[in-house]
């Protein structure tokens, strides 16, 4: 296990030379978007603001890395692993809970030691953990991605009191986990299906029911120009007013959706593939956005040199703080 420190570089504002042509609600200029981290990731994912440490953690899945940004010093550190690390969450006893291809692990960032919590409930050669977060009661929820993509054989699991239990099924790429302010609704998406679901959630027991469609997005048609494609729902975050912020992969934008699924705000980005937003900073009004460059065509990367970088912007409404695993 290796830990590396990177040269400190202050966030730099970005000026976009073009805007994607997308329909929707009120649209923001990208002039207030900054590059929070200069070094690009292959597939940045799962950003989480640690309120006790005042740092941002996130993962680069195919690079097998966990990252940490201290925005006060602009120092970036990373830990190198031997397999995919897809998601992370703070733990009440210290350290992070990591969802990796080879299971769920407790990771001590001080000693770089990891301890197995749960073995993978799937065949790692064709499935892995993907998006994962803690609910407000301290349970860890983590979905999988079924890498052959067809049929839809991915699942959603809940890890609590030492037990990993399957809770939902019938999707391909699990993403978009978030909970409302009152903990009575859980959001969950299937990126491949272009669909975000809402489920009734019982905070006392963690049971889910009444799965229904919250929002859908048009699928990409064969040969469709990406400028005309709105993207598919990836990672998400919840703000203090109960609105759901979702990254639209290949859509070059992040949307703020109302509790009724209406587009309240569109933030256009300088990169094609945002993966997940999260709220951070002392007031939880800094929106961090991880992005991807893995597998993107060379002409696109030439036009979008910040693909894979962590972006940031200031917003008016604070987000909900990250939940700790208990």
N, C-alpha and C positions, 0 to 999 in steps of 0.2 A: 504494500500500500504506500503510495507516494503522495505527499502534499506539496503543492507548488504555490508560490506567491507571485503575483504579476505586478508589473509597473503601474503605479497609480496614475490615472488620467481622469480629469474632471469631465462630467457629462458635457457633450457638445450638441448644440442645437442643429437641427437638420432643416434645410430648405428644399422642398420638393420641386422638381422641374415639371412634373405632370401629375394630374390627379386621375384616379380611376373613375370611370363614368358609371356610377351606380345609383339606382333609385333608392328611395327610403325617406326617413325623417330628416330633421335638421342635421346639416353636415358641418363638421369642424374643419377649419384649415389645419394643415399639418405643421404650420410654422412654429408651434409651441412644443413639438415633439423633439426630444433629445436622444442621443445615443448614450445610454447609461453605462454600457460596457462596450469597449471598442473591439475586443477580440470576438470574432463571430463564432457561433456554435454550428455544428452540423444540424442538429435538431434540438434546439432549446425547448425545455418543457418544465411544467410544474413549479413556477415561481411561488415562493411563500415568504412573507415578511415575518421575521421572528421578533415579536415585540419585546422580549426580555433582552435579547442581544442587539437589537436595533441594526440588524443586517438582513440582506436578502439572500435566500438560498434558491437554487434552481438546478436542473439536471440537463445534461447533454446526452441523450439516450444512446445513440450509436457510438459516441466517443467514450462511453463508459465513465463519465465524469459527474461529480457533484461539485457545484460552484457556490461561492459565497462572495457577496459584495458588501463592503462597508462604505456606504455613500458619504459618510463624513470625512473619510480619508481617501476615498476612491480606490482603496486597495481591493484587489480581486485575488482570491485563493481558489484552488481546486484540488480535489482528491481523485486519484485515478483508481479505477476498479478493473476487474477482468471480465465483466459482463455488463449487460445493459442495466442502467439505473434510470427508472422511469418517473418516479415521484418521491416526494419527501414531505414529512410533517413533523412539527415540533412535538417533543414528548415532555410530559409534566415532570418526570424524574430526571430530565436532562438528556441531551443528545437528540438525534433525529430518528424517525421511523422511515426506512427506505423500502420502496417497492421495487424489487429487482427481478430480473428474469429467473434467478435461482431462489426466489422466495422473499419473505418479509424479514427485515433485519433491523435491529437497534444499532445505530452508529454513533460512536463517541468522536466528535470532531477534534477533541483535544488529543486523544491517543491514536486516532485513526483505526480503532478496533471496531469490528462489527460482530454482533451476536445474533444467531438465528432465532427468530420468533416463530416462523411458520414456513414449512416447506411449500413449494409451488404446487397448487392443486390441478395442474395441467401438464401436458407434455411440452417441455421447454423448447423442443425443436420446431414447434409450429404455433406456439402461443406464449404470451408474456404479459406481465402486469403492465398497465398503462396509467391512466389518470387515477390519483388517489388523494383523499382528504379525510380529515376528521370531522364528524358531526359535532354540534354544540355540546353534546353530552360526553364526548371523548372517545367514541368508537371510531375506528379507522375503516373507511370504505374505499375499496379499490377495485377497479374493473380491469378487464383484459382486452387484448387485441388478438383476434384470430388471424394470423398472418396470411394464410392462403386466401382470405377474404370471402370465400364462398364455400359452403353455406354459412349462415350467421351463427357461429358456435362460440362466441365470446360470452362472458358472464360478469356479473357484479357480485363482489364478496364483501362481507363485513367481518372485521377482526376485533374481538373484544373478549376480555377475560381468558386469554390464551387460546381461544377457539376461532378458526376461520370457517365461516359459513357462507354457502352460496345463497344469494337473495333474489337475483333477477337474471334472466337469460334472454336468448333470442336476438342478439345483436352481433355486430362485427367488430366495431371499434368503440370501446367504452370511453366516454369523455364527459366534460361539462358538469361535474358534481358541484352542487351548491345547496344551501339551505336558507329558507326565509328567516326573517328576524324572529318570528315566533316559533321556529323549529317545526311547524306543522306541514310544511311542503318541502320536498326534496326535488331538485332538478337533476336530470341525467340525460345524456345524449348519445346517439349513435352517429358518429361522423359519416360513415359510409352511406347511411340512410338519409342524410341531410335533415335529421329530425331531433328536436329537443323534447324530452318528456317531462311531465310533472307527475309526482306521486304523492299521495297522502302519506304523512310520516308521523309515527307515534313516538315522541321524544322519550317517553318513559321506557319503552321496550325496544325501540329501534325498528319496529315492524313497518313495512311499506305495503301500500295497497292502492287500488284505483289508478293504475298507470294510464296516462292519457297524453295526447299530443299537446304540447305547449306552443311550439313554433316549428314550421317547416320551411325549407329553402329549396328552390328549383335545382334539380340535378344538372350536372354538366352534360350537355349534349355532345355527341361525337363530332369532332372538328370545330367545336365552338371556340371562338376567340376568348381568351381569359379576361379581356377587358369587359366583356359582356356577361361574364359569369360572376355571380355574387359570392361564391364560396360556400363551404360547408362548415357546420358548427364544430369547433374544437373545444379547448379549455374555456373555463368561465370563472366569474367571481360575482359576489353579491355586495351591493352597497347598502348603506344604512337606511335608505328609503324603500328597500325591498325590490330594487330593480336589478336585473340580471345582465351583466356585461359578458359578451361572448366574442371570442376571436373567430373570424371566418377564414379558414384555411384556403388559400388560393384566391380569396376575395379581396385581399389588401385592405382590410378594414376590421374594426371592432365596433359592435353595436351595443347600445344600452336599450334593453327591452323592459317594458312595463310589466307589472304582475299579470296583465292580460295578454302579453306577448306582442304588444305594439312597439314599433321602433320609435324611441324617443330621441335618440342621438346616434349619429354615425361619425366615427373617427376614422378618417382615411389615413393610410400609412404609406411610408416610402418603400415598403417591401411587400412582396406578393403573399408571403405565407406566415402570418402571425399564428401562434399556437395557443397562448394562454395569457390572460391578464391577471394581475393581483394588485391589491391596494397595500401601500406601504408608507414609510415615513412616520414622523412623530404624530402627525394628525391624520394619517391614513388617507391623505388626499393626493398622494403620488401614485399614479397608475403605471405599474411596470408591465411590459409586454415582452414575452419571449417569442423568438421567431426562428425560422428554419431556412437552410440553404441546400440541404441534402437532396440530391437528385434533380435540382433545378437546371434548366437549359442555360448554356453559356451566354447567349445573348441577354437573357433576363438578368443574370448575375452581373454582367457588364454594366447594365443600366441601373442596377440596384446593389451597389457595393456594400450596403449595410445589412443585406440579407443574413440572418443568423445572429445579428446583434441583439442585445437586450435594449429595448426602447423604454422611454419614460415620458410622461406628461402630467401636468397638474390638472386636477378636476375640482369641481365645486362641492360635490357630495362625497363625504368620506365613505370608505368601505367598511365592512365588518372585519374585526380582527381575526387572525388565524386561530382555529381551534386546536387545542393541545390533545394529544393522546393520553388517556388516563389509565 
